[in-house]
Amino acid sequence: MIKVRPFPMSESHVVPLRERRRQETMNEILDLSIEVIRQQGVAGLNLTTVARLLGVQPTALYKYFPSLMAVYDALYRRAENEVLHEVESAVASAEPGMAAIRDAMLAVDRWATANPEMAQLLIGRPIPGYIPAPDALDPSIRILEIFRFTLDQAVVRKQLDPGASGTRHVLMLAALMTGASTLRMLHADEPPCQADIEGLIPDLVGMFFKAFSPGNVEPLGPDRAGA
């Protein structure tokens, strides 16, 4: 009988398979980390518990993440990318300008409601000493760029005064959005409050557009004129 030797896989085939399996394991570690956070709180995450759930020794996790803070960075980056996707989808399907801003803010609020633990990681600083790595903030920067773009569209459509599309006003929208989502999380177990919170974002967007409607824009101080 002629024995056929298996065809050797080239390095170009082996590496992607290895990397794909590595990424699958990293995603599993992150999924289990979220489960731990749901039970223990954001600051309660520890690699020993994650390793036990994964069925490996804690030291095995360091092949994928060099530290607990690296896991937090990966979780932060994943959550921000999820929010970015929601914002992009909302803006793409809405009328430009005010409607797009409202729908984007509502999309972020829905995500925060569905993922309260990850929202805490993004909105606050629940982990002593933890500051997200610069590259973990890239999706956040993109989200702010989208909001600035939607404000520019509102100016073009004469829904806003031309002076209301600067960095300061983008940050104001972010503050309104963050505040509403935080309020919802704080009162998650209080149905009466939740009913009132539901309509906050459309009301806040309406107040913003009323305050900065054409001819009614808030004067900028000399140190903010270039924002």
KEBARO-623505 format. One line per field, with one value per residue: x, y, z of N, C-alpha, C in turn; residue in one letter. Coordinates in Angstrom, 3 decimals, always signed. Example, Ala and Ser with C-alpha at 12.3 -4.5 7.8 and 13.67 -1.06 7.14 Angstrom:
BEGIN
n.east	c(+13.190	+12.850)
n.north	c(-5.690	-2.250)
n.up	c(+7.800	+7.080)
ca.east	c(+12.300	+13.670)
ca.north	c(-4.500	-1.060)
ca.up	c(+7.800	+7.140)
c.east	c(+13.200	+12.900)
c.north	c(-3.300	+0.030)
c.up	c(+7.800	+7.870)
type	c(A	S)
***
This chain:
BEGIN
n.east	c(+0.855	+0.534	+1.759	+0.501	+1.884	+0.898	+0.033	+2.206	+1.320	+1.633	+3.398	+1.848	-0.715	-0.789	-0.305	-2.586	-4.616	-3.674	-3.679	-6.373	-7.478	-6.251	-7.436	-10.076	-9.862	-9.119	-11.419	-13.173	-12.128	-12.669	-15.466	-16.040	-14.949	-16.747	-18.954	-18.052	-17.828	-20.502	-21.420	-19.709	-19.220	-17.703	-15.145	-14.560	-13.423	-11.207	-8.340	-7.964	-10.490	-11.560	-9.829	-10.450	-13.094	-12.583	-11.180	-8.425	-5.046	-4.292	-1.918	-1.877	-3.437	-1.882	-0.607	-2.244	-3.214	-1.283	-1.715	-4.112	-5.066	-4.730	-6.750	-8.952	-8.562	-9.042	-11.722	-12.813	-12.234	-13.712	-16.334	-16.565	-16.376	-18.735	-20.602	-19.898	-20.667	-23.451	-24.024	-23.170	-24.963	-27.417	-27.200	-26.872	-29.366	-31.114	-32.758	-30.674	-29.007	-30.854	-32.564	-30.829	-28.947	-30.560	-31.437	-29.007	-28.154	-30.201	-29.688	-27.233	-28.066	-29.822	-28.005	-26.431	-28.342	-28.834	-26.362	-25.289	-23.064	-20.782	-21.239	-20.771	-18.015	-17.220	-18.348	-17.756	-15.137	-14.608	-12.615	-9.985	-7.129	-7.111	-6.662	-7.759	-5.891	-4.266	-4.910	-7.237	-9.091	-9.672	-12.155	-13.918	-13.099	-13.806	-16.595	-17.184	-16.394	-18.361	-20.617	-19.913	-19.994	-22.738	-23.751	-22.712	-24.211	-26.718	-26.381	-26.064	-28.610	-29.948	-30.938	-29.492	-27.528	-24.672	-22.495	-22.696	-21.516	-19.071	-16.258	-16.857	-19.655	-20.120	-19.104	-20.939	-23.270	-22.375	-22.163	-24.850	-25.915	-24.419	-25.157	-27.937	-27.919	-26.464	-28.187	-30.298	-29.078	-28.563	-31.088	-32.126	-33.635	-36.020	-38.988	-40.980	-39.339	-37.879	-39.787	-40.110	-37.535	-37.279	-38.157	-36.286	-34.003	-34.945	-36.184	-33.981	-32.412	-34.158	-34.136	-31.461	-31.349	-33.154	-31.847	-29.621	-30.549	-30.815	-29.586	-29.809	-27.671	-25.467	-23.189	-19.670	-16.897	-13.803	-11.716	-12.749	-13.473	-12.246	-13.018)
n.north	c(-1.184	+2.168	+4.790	+7.919	+10.895	+13.520	+16.684	+19.304	+22.159	+25.507	+28.284	+30.542	+29.577	+28.385	+30.380	+32.243	+30.479	+29.840	+32.378	+32.927	+31.081	+31.977	+34.497	+33.713	+32.505	+34.721	+36.269	+34.609	+34.773	+37.448	+37.422	+35.780	+37.385	+39.500	+38.163	+37.656	+40.287	+41.035	+39.640	+40.347	+43.047	+45.906	+46.563	+44.210	+42.293	+39.599	+37.740	+35.165	+34.057	+34.170	+32.423	+30.035	+29.634	+29.308	+27.005	+26.708	+27.288	+30.274	+31.516	+30.839	+32.649	+34.831	+34.535	+35.664	+38.080	+40.505	+41.551	+42.357	+44.925	+45.097	+43.440	+44.942	+47.111	+45.867	+45.147	+47.685	+48.766	+47.014	+47.553	+50.292	+50.126	+48.773	+50.719	+52.688	+51.409	+51.355	+54.096	+54.868	+53.370	+54.453	+57.147	+56.810	+55.918	+57.949	+61.171	+63.836	+66.045	+67.403	+65.169	+63.025	+63.410	+63.118	+60.429	+59.082	+59.585	+58.319	+55.707	+55.190	+55.346	+53.167	+51.087	+51.388	+50.812	+48.125	+47.088	+47.579	+47.181	+47.392	+49.944	+51.388	+51.086	+52.625	+55.177	+56.046	+55.948	+53.320	+51.628	+51.619	+53.487	+52.820	+53.841	+54.204	+52.845	+54.775	+53.877	+52.503	+54.434	+55.270	+54.571	+56.217	+58.766	+58.741	+58.588	+61.111	+62.644	+61.952	+63.056	+65.716	+66.023	+65.608	+67.832	+69.829	+69.255	+69.966	+72.708	+73.365	+72.746	+74.771	+74.454	+74.981	+77.612	+78.889	+79.079	+76.998	+74.523	+73.725	+72.283	+72.588	+72.443	+69.893	+68.453	+69.265	+67.964	+65.350	+65.371	+65.708	+63.320	+61.392	+62.032	+61.473	+58.709	+57.796	+58.510	+56.798	+54.302	+54.529	+54.414	+51.989	+49.969	+51.077	+51.343	+53.501	+55.801	+55.133	+55.346	+58.109	+58.825	+57.785	+59.635	+61.639	+62.124	+62.927	+65.314	+66.711	+67.024	+68.648	+70.944	+71.684	+72.348	+74.434	+76.291	+76.872	+77.696	+79.281	+82.555	+82.611	+81.726	+80.843	+83.202	+82.912	+82.838	+84.768	+82.928	+80.687	+81.002	+79.849	+77.228)
n.up	c(+0.000	-0.843	+0.977	+1.654	+2.256	+4.452	+3.125	+3.675	+5.559	+4.621	+6.091	+5.831	+6.024	+8.507	+10.476	+10.395	+11.350	+13.896	+15.023	+14.870	+16.661	+18.954	+19.205	+19.613	+22.117	+23.640	+23.384	+24.746	+27.298	+27.844	+27.736	+29.943	+31.886	+31.920	+32.947	+35.537	+36.439	+36.422	+38.583	+40.684	+40.516	+38.848	+39.855	+41.055	+39.484	+38.911	+37.912	+38.811	+39.355	+36.790	+35.433	+36.743	+35.882	+33.216	+33.275	+33.570	+34.771	+36.600	+35.673	+33.019	+31.695	+31.268	+28.904	+27.118	+28.085	+29.579	+32.103	+34.701	+34.254	+31.531	+30.681	+31.492	+29.756	+27.291	+27.627	+27.888	+25.374	+23.754	+24.640	+23.992	+21.203	+20.663	+21.414	+19.570	+17.184	+17.573	+17.584	+15.000	+13.430	+14.226	+13.402	+10.666	+9.836	+10.383	+9.939	+8.868	+11.199	+13.871	+14.409	+13.990	+16.018	+18.293	+17.954	+18.025	+20.641	+22.042	+21.235	+22.477	+25.115	+25.242	+24.861	+27.181	+29.102	+28.593	+29.112	+31.838	+33.577	+31.933	+31.050	+33.365	+33.511	+31.336	+31.774	+34.399	+36.890	+38.170	+39.044	+41.169	+40.449	+37.772	+34.460	+31.221	+28.484	+25.909	+23.232	+23.698	+23.856	+21.329	+19.915	+21.371	+20.660	+17.991	+18.238	+19.329	+17.153	+15.317	+16.539	+16.358	+13.602	+13.149	+14.447	+12.788	+10.521	+11.472	+11.655	+8.952	+8.070	+9.211	+11.773	+13.965	+15.398	+13.675	+15.426	+17.172	+16.877	+17.786	+19.628	+22.339	+22.404	+21.476	+23.635	+25.539	+24.656	+25.044	+27.820	+28.563	+27.567	+28.984	+31.590	+31.619	+31.116	+33.318	+35.389	+34.823	+35.334	+38.076	+39.109	+38.385	+39.570	+40.196	+39.068	+38.809	+38.576	+36.312	+34.301	+34.090	+33.367	+30.824	+28.836	+28.963	+27.312	+24.645	+25.533	+26.596	+24.309	+22.863	+24.501	+24.196	+21.458	+21.434	+23.047	+21.504	+19.079	+15.796	+16.019	+18.735	+20.146	+22.793	+24.098	+23.587	+25.738	+25.695	+25.948	+24.841	+22.301	+20.140	+20.109)
ca.east	c(+0.000	+1.300	+1.417	+0.503	+2.241	+0.049	+0.635	+2.575	+0.702	+2.598	+3.326	+0.769	-1.956	-0.702	-0.382	-3.956	-5.361	-3.193	-4.152	-7.823	-7.720	-5.825	-8.467	-11.246	-9.603	-9.156	-12.827	-13.782	-11.664	-13.418	-16.856	-16.067	-14.670	-18.008	-19.787	-17.541	-18.184	-21.937	-21.636	-18.863	-19.020	-16.595	-13.871	-14.380	-12.840	-9.869	-7.967	-8.073	-11.849	-11.710	-9.094	-11.217	-14.232	-12.057	-10.615	-6.967	-4.325	-4.240	-0.747	-2.130	-4.091	-0.906	-0.217	-3.182	-3.265	-0.146	-2.105	-5.535	-5.371	-4.838	-8.099	-9.853	-8.415	-9.719	-13.152	-13.137	-12.191	-14.843	-17.558	-16.591	-16.675	-20.165	-21.293	-19.618	-21.523	-24.824	-24.108	-23.072	-26.208	-28.491	-27.006	-27.055	-30.774	-31.926	-32.645	-29.514	-29.243	-31.426	-33.069	-29.686	-28.381	-31.496	-31.434	-27.702	-28.149	-31.099	-29.007	-26.250	-28.810	-30.310	-26.859	-26.065	-29.370	-28.653	-25.025	-24.990	-21.717	-19.826	-21.483	-20.047	-16.598	-17.003	-18.794	-17.089	-13.805	-14.904	-11.464	-8.920	-5.861	-7.196	-6.872	-7.699	-4.749	-4.640	-5.555	-8.572	-9.967	-9.891	-13.580	-14.544	-12.771	-14.628	-17.972	-17.255	-16.316	-19.683	-21.513	-19.555	-20.502	-24.186	-23.984	-22.458	-25.378	-27.808	-26.105	-26.359	-30.071	-30.450	-31.548	-28.611	-26.695	-23.345	-21.524	-23.039	-21.023	-17.678	-15.912	-17.574	-21.041	-20.061	-18.937	-22.204	-24.139	-21.854	-22.516	-26.285	-26.116	-23.845	-25.967	-29.198	-27.636	-26.076	-29.412	-31.047	-28.400	-28.714	-32.473	-32.524	-34.595	-37.151	-39.828	-41.575	-38.313	-37.526	-40.790	-39.808	-36.229	-37.428	-38.290	-35.331	-33.081	-35.596	-36.382	-32.685	-32.032	-34.994	-33.621	-30.192	-31.612	-33.811	-30.835	-28.648	-31.223	-30.237	-29.787	-29.981	-26.546	-24.816	-21.894	-18.474	-15.893	-12.602	-10.859	-13.444	-13.910	-11.668	-13.436)
ca.north	c(+0.000	+3.413	+5.737	+9.304	+11.815	+14.718	+17.859	+20.262	+23.479	+26.589	+29.177	+31.498	+28.956	+28.044	+31.574	+32.724	+29.542	+30.024	+33.674	+32.847	+30.372	+32.873	+35.517	+33.060	+32.352	+36.047	+36.655	+33.815	+35.369	+38.687	+37.051	+35.311	+38.551	+40.232	+37.390	+37.916	+41.662	+41.071	+39.072	+40.947	+44.467	+46.209	+46.506	+42.880	+41.360	+39.083	+36.722	+33.837	+33.587	+33.965	+31.206	+28.893	+29.445	+28.837	+25.677	+26.738	+27.951	+31.730	+31.929	+30.597	+33.821	+35.856	+34.370	+36.434	+39.426	+40.597	+42.019	+42.615	+46.191	+44.836	+42.901	+46.092	+47.870	+45.126	+45.297	+49.084	+48.915	+46.273	+48.290	+51.514	+49.756	+48.472	+52.010	+53.308	+50.753	+51.810	+55.491	+54.895	+52.837	+55.407	+58.326	+56.418	+55.678	+59.089	+62.416	+64.596	+67.141	+67.192	+63.803	+62.122	+63.581	+62.495	+58.973	+58.583	+59.627	+57.259	+54.435	+55.035	+55.090	+51.778	+50.207	+51.489	+50.119	+46.687	+46.691	+48.539	+47.013	+47.973	+51.388	+51.932	+51.121	+53.716	+56.480	+56.441	+55.410	+52.444	+50.797	+52.482	+53.508	+52.436	+54.843	+53.480	+53.079	+55.719	+53.253	+52.064	+55.592	+55.603	+54.606	+57.378	+59.925	+58.620	+58.923	+62.572	+63.166	+61.765	+64.060	+67.018	+65.993	+65.792	+69.237	+70.587	+69.065	+70.771	+74.090	+73.471	+72.707	+75.950	+74.078	+75.527	+78.755	+78.452	+79.023	+75.934	+73.216	+73.569	+71.223	+72.821	+72.002	+68.433	+67.988	+69.491	+66.844	+64.163	+65.495	+65.433	+61.899	+60.646	+62.289	+60.745	+57.273	+57.553	+58.595	+55.553	+53.215	+54.715	+54.115	+50.837	+49.131	+51.902	+51.515	+54.835	+56.723	+54.746	+55.880	+59.526	+58.937	+57.380	+60.763	+62.694	+62.450	+63.821	+66.628	+67.376	+67.438	+69.796	+72.098	+72.066	+73.023	+75.710	+77.207	+77.235	+77.909	+80.433	+83.854	+82.501	+80.958	+81.365	+83.820	+82.216	+83.709	+84.928	+81.744	+79.560	+81.395	+78.988	+75.837)
ca.up	c(+0.000	-0.924	+2.023	+1.187	+3.328	+4.466	+2.492	+4.734	+5.450	+4.584	+7.239	+5.598	+6.468	+9.922	+11.315	+10.592	+12.182	+15.259	+15.496	+15.041	+17.919	+20.034	+19.358	+20.200	+23.555	+24.242	+23.475	+25.812	+28.562	+28.043	+28.038	+31.334	+32.735	+32.059	+33.871	+36.891	+36.767	+36.717	+39.916	+41.713	+40.280	+37.935	+40.580	+41.634	+38.525	+39.205	+36.937	+39.413	+39.113	+35.343	+35.097	+37.239	+34.987	+31.931	+33.489	+33.426	+35.848	+36.379	+34.889	+31.598	+31.117	+30.933	+27.499	+26.318	+28.648	+30.510	+33.430	+34.890	+33.614	+30.097	+30.487	+31.563	+28.508	+26.229	+27.883	+27.600	+23.922	+23.203	+24.950	+23.195	+19.818	+20.605	+21.432	+18.269	+16.197	+17.791	+17.161	+13.542	+12.871	+14.488	+12.555	+9.263	+9.527	+10.817	+9.196	+9.341	+12.115	+15.191	+14.544	+14.094	+17.355	+19.240	+17.806	+18.472	+22.098	+22.493	+20.999	+23.550	+26.346	+25.186	+25.086	+28.591	+29.872	+28.387	+29.572	+32.906	+34.144	+31.006	+31.042	+34.522	+33.157	+30.387	+32.253	+35.639	+37.155	+39.310	+39.398	+41.697	+39.741	+36.354	+33.419	+29.941	+27.608	+24.845	+22.076	+24.083	+23.739	+19.911	+19.554	+22.002	+19.827	+16.785	+18.616	+19.432	+15.786	+14.703	+17.099	+15.776	+12.228	+13.175	+14.778	+11.560	+9.655	+12.029	+11.263	+7.518	+7.920	+9.929	+13.044	+15.002	+15.061	+13.227	+16.511	+18.117	+16.435	+18.200	+20.584	+23.600	+22.273	+21.407	+25.011	+26.224	+24.293	+25.731	+29.234	+28.670	+27.324	+30.102	+32.770	+31.522	+31.254	+34.714	+36.183	+34.600	+36.032	+39.514	+39.496	+37.578	+40.297	+40.604	+37.865	+38.626	+38.088	+34.958	+33.387	+33.879	+32.712	+29.427	+27.923	+29.258	+26.220	+23.672	+26.148	+26.694	+22.954	+22.533	+25.236	+23.569	+20.188	+21.726	+23.579	+20.476	+17.803	+15.084	+16.637	+20.185	+20.642	+23.997	+23.779	+24.048	+26.348	+24.845	+26.010	+24.223	+20.961	+19.103	+20.293)
c.east	c(+0.892	+0.815	+1.564	+0.811	+1.332	+0.785	+0.966	+1.915	+1.780	+2.404	+2.173	-0.582	-1.952	-0.925	-1.805	-4.783	-4.968	-3.718	-5.655	-8.167	-7.324	-6.904	-9.731	-11.077	-9.660	-10.600	-13.535	-13.379	-12.446	-14.871	-16.977	-15.789	-15.937	-18.943	-19.356	-17.946	-19.664	-22.246	-20.912	-18.708	-17.784	-15.248	-13.589	-13.779	-11.460	-9.596	-8.055	-9.452	-12.072	-11.028	-9.854	-12.403	-13.790	-11.465	-9.123	-6.356	-4.260	-3.067	-0.963	-2.746	-3.084	-0.322	-1.078	-3.297	-2.175	-0.517	-3.618	-5.924	-5.482	-6.206	-9.114	-9.771	-9.162	-11.239	-13.616	-13.222	-13.380	-16.149	-17.664	-16.898	-18.143	-20.979	-21.107	-20.510	-22.965	-25.001	-24.075	-24.374	-27.349	-28.396	-27.284	-28.522	-31.688	-31.800	-31.455	-29.917	-29.831	-31.891	-31.933	-29.049	-29.255	-31.415	-30.110	-27.640	-29.063	-30.449	-27.969	-26.952	-29.343	-29.172	-26.473	-27.070	-29.200	-27.332	-24.571	-23.583	-20.663	-20.004	-20.781	-18.560	-16.298	-17.276	-18.014	-15.663	-13.935	-13.723	-10.341	-7.633	-5.925	-7.496	-6.762	-6.457	-5.182	-5.361	-6.951	-9.582	-10.281	-11.369	-14.309	-14.314	-13.620	-16.081	-18.138	-17.178	-17.660	-20.659	-21.181	-20.076	-22.010	-24.548	-23.749	-23.641	-26.564	-27.627	-26.467	-27.866	-30.759	-31.265	-30.756	-27.895	-25.312	-22.307	-21.724	-22.541	-19.562	-17.496	-16.688	-18.991	-21.127	-19.958	-20.207	-23.186	-23.686	-22.224	-23.999	-26.566	-25.614	-24.690	-27.266	-28.981	-27.244	-27.294	-30.235	-30.410	-28.591	-30.103	-33.022	-33.597	-35.818	-38.028	-40.465	-40.577	-37.946	-38.503	-40.529	-38.500	-36.327	-37.427	-37.272	-34.494	-33.752	-35.813	-35.068	-32.200	-32.845	-34.522	-32.334	-30.461	-32.331	-32.784	-29.900	-29.282	-30.644	-30.599	-29.901	-28.822	-25.912	-23.482	-20.745	-17.509	-14.676	-11.698	-11.507	-13.784	-13.364	-12.105	-14.157)
c.north	c(+1.235	+4.358	+7.164	+10.219	+13.050	+15.906	+18.885	+21.616	+24.538	+27.487	+30.164	+30.939	+28.718	+29.269	+32.081	+31.802	+29.717	+31.333	+33.665	+32.151	+31.235	+33.933	+34.936	+32.890	+33.689	+36.529	+35.885	+34.363	+36.646	+38.407	+36.605	+36.458	+39.358	+39.495	+37.621	+39.317	+41.774	+40.549	+39.843	+42.462	+44.714	+46.074	+45.133	+41.855	+40.903	+37.892	+35.316	+33.245	+33.307	+32.670	+29.969	+28.602	+28.907	+27.444	+25.610	+27.361	+29.457	+32.178	+31.747	+31.820	+34.865	+35.666	+35.243	+37.879	+39.538	+41.016	+42.164	+43.911	+46.042	+44.237	+44.032	+46.929	+47.182	+45.218	+46.705	+49.283	+48.219	+47.048	+49.561	+51.218	+49.391	+49.761	+52.721	+52.722	+51.234	+53.247	+55.587	+54.430	+53.833	+56.617	+57.994	+56.279	+56.837	+60.250	+63.194	+65.693	+66.702	+65.758	+62.809	+62.206	+62.896	+60.977	+58.369	+58.547	+58.547	+55.885	+54.162	+54.690	+53.662	+50.802	+50.212	+50.758	+48.610	+46.176	+47.601	+48.420	+47.634	+49.481	+52.053	+52.061	+52.316	+55.080	+56.950	+55.943	+54.491	+51.613	+51.706	+52.357	+53.179	+53.640	+54.117	+53.838	+53.977	+55.069	+52.732	+53.192	+55.949	+55.595	+55.802	+58.635	+59.918	+58.992	+60.438	+63.220	+63.045	+62.802	+65.454	+67.115	+66.237	+67.221	+70.122	+70.463	+69.886	+72.246	+74.294	+73.521	+73.841	+75.588	+74.655	+76.754	+78.256	+78.336	+77.866	+74.563	+72.993	+72.463	+71.368	+72.255	+70.487	+67.859	+68.212	+68.365	+65.570	+64.190	+65.212	+63.944	+61.067	+60.818	+61.506	+59.249	+56.920	+57.564	+57.320	+54.396	+53.315	+54.312	+52.918	+49.988	+49.905	+52.212	+52.894	+55.855	+56.417	+55.322	+57.353	+59.704	+58.635	+58.574	+61.859	+63.101	+63.298	+65.230	+67.408	+67.850	+68.656	+71.060	+72.612	+72.857	+74.354	+76.737	+77.709	+77.350	+79.145	+81.761	+83.806	+81.759	+81.641	+81.987	+82.995	+83.231	+83.790	+83.713	+80.550	+79.842	+80.490	+77.563	+75.320)
c.up	c(+0.000	+0.166	+1.491	+2.365	+3.287	+3.879	+3.565	+4.501	+5.468	+5.801	+7.089	+6.005	+7.976	+10.801	+11.482	+11.477	+13.641	+15.845	+15.730	+16.346	+19.116	+20.291	+19.968	+21.706	+24.264	+24.395	+24.581	+27.187	+28.862	+28.387	+29.503	+32.305	+32.965	+33.013	+35.319	+37.336	+37.120	+38.117	+41.006	+41.582	+39.431	+38.632	+41.161	+40.688	+38.992	+38.297	+37.504	+39.162	+37.637	+34.923	+35.558	+36.332	+33.627	+32.039	+33.290	+34.674	+35.561	+35.518	+33.392	+30.926	+30.659	+29.536	+26.599	+26.781	+29.708	+31.919	+33.499	+34.205	+32.095	+29.764	+30.527	+30.286	+27.367	+26.385	+27.529	+26.087	+23.268	+23.417	+24.112	+21.729	+19.646	+20.575	+20.090	+17.184	+16.332	+17.302	+15.633	+12.901	+13.037	+13.569	+11.096	+8.883	+9.894	+9.844	+9.730	+10.318	+13.431	+15.406	+14.715	+15.476	+18.391	+19.176	+18.258	+19.993	+22.680	+22.321	+22.084	+24.855	+26.381	+25.440	+26.564	+29.477	+29.774	+28.937	+30.718	+33.478	+33.233	+30.903	+32.212	+34.216	+32.258	+31.001	+33.479	+35.711	+38.364	+39.789	+39.894	+40.890	+38.270	+35.476	+32.085	+29.137	+26.449	+23.670	+22.410	+23.939	+22.291	+19.516	+20.155	+21.166	+18.567	+17.086	+18.707	+18.054	+15.076	+15.227	+16.553	+14.347	+12.206	+13.569	+13.560	+10.594	+10.149	+11.688	+9.804	+7.282	+8.682	+11.165	+14.215	+14.476	+14.640	+14.343	+17.455	+17.688	+16.802	+19.214	+21.885	+23.534	+22.098	+22.819	+25.834	+25.917	+25.003	+27.208	+29.455	+28.540	+28.500	+31.362	+32.763	+31.725	+32.679	+35.619	+36.048	+35.366	+37.540	+39.999	+38.726	+38.248	+40.769	+39.389	+37.724	+38.068	+36.649	+33.946	+33.077	+33.113	+31.225	+28.479	+28.107	+28.040	+25.144	+24.235	+26.222	+25.325	+22.532	+23.229	+24.604	+22.288	+20.389	+22.191	+22.497	+19.092	+17.115	+15.742	+18.142	+20.822	+21.847	+23.632	+24.340	+24.639	+25.464	+24.849	+25.342	+22.767	+19.890	+19.197	+19.071)
type	c(M	I	K	V	R	P	F	P	M	S	E	S	H	V	V	P	L	R	E	R	R	R	Q	E	T	M	N	E	I	L	D	L	S	I	E	V	I	R	Q	Q	G	V	A	G	L	N	L	T	T	V	A	R	L	L	G	V	Q	P	T	A	L	Y	K	Y	F	P	S	L	M	A	V	Y	D	A	L	Y	R	R	A	E	N	E	V	L	H	E	V	E	S	A	V	A	S	A	E	P	G	M	A	A	I	R	D	A	M	L	A	V	D	R	W	A	T	A	N	P	E	M	A	Q	L	L	I	G	R	P	I	P	G	Y	I	P	A	P	D	A	L	D	P	S	I	R	I	L	E	I	F	R	F	T	L	D	Q	A	V	V	R	K	Q	L	D	P	G	A	S	G	T	R	H	V	L	M	L	A	A	L	M	T	G	A	S	T	L	R	M	L	H	A	D	E	P	P	C	Q	A	D	I	E	G	L	I	P	D	L	V	G	M	F	F	K	A	F	S	P	G	N	V	E	P	L	G	P	D	R	A	G	A)
***
